[in-house]
Amino acid sequence: MISGIGVFYPDKKPTQQVGIVPDKVVYATIEGLRNGRDEVLEDGIRQIIGADTPLPDIWPAIAKW
C-alpha cells in the first residue's frame, strides 16, 4: 500500500525524491573523540533543550536514552 500524502517544506517545495536537507551540519572532532564525547549527539540535544545549555547538563539527558 502506498500513501498518497505529499510531504513538503514550509515553502511548498517537495521532499519526495529529494530527502530532508539538514539545516545544520555538525562534525565530530578528534579532540572530542579522544575525550569520549559525541559532539554530534550533544549538538542535537542542544537543539532540543536549548543552545545555551552547559555541557554538564546535556549528558544526563543523553544518559536517559
N, C-alpha and C positions, 0 to 999 in steps of 0.2 A: 504494500500500500504506500502511496506517495502523498505527502501533504501538498496541498495547493496554496498554502500560505506563503507569501513572499516576506522576506526579511530585508529591511532596508536601513541605511544610515539615516540620521535625522535630516540630511539634506536631500533625501529621496533617492540617493544612488543605491543600486542593488549590491547586496553582499554575496548573492549566489554566484558561483563560479569565479568569485574574486577572493572571498575569505574576509576575515576580520583583520583590518590593518591596525597594528598596535599604535597607541598614542605615544608611548614612551618605550625606549629600548634601554635595557639595563644589562650590563655585563658583569660577570664575576671577575675579581682581580686576583692576582697571585697572592698578594698580601692577605686578602680575605680568606682565600683557600688555606693558606698557611696557618691562619688563626682559627680555622674551623668554622668560619662564618658562611652563610648562604646569603650573599648580598642581593641576589635577585629576589629571593623569598622575602627578605627584610624590606625591600622596597615595595613589594606587593602588599605586605601587611601595613606599611606606612600609608599606602594609598587608601586603605580601608579605614584605619583608625586615626589617621591624621599625620600630615607631613612633618609636624614639629615634635612628633613623639620621640623621646630619647631612646637610644638603642637598648638600655637595660629593660625598658618597658615593653619592647617588642618581643623579646624571647619568651616571656611567659605565654604570650598569645600563640606563638609558634609551637610551644611545648604541648598545648592543649590539643593540637591536631594529631 
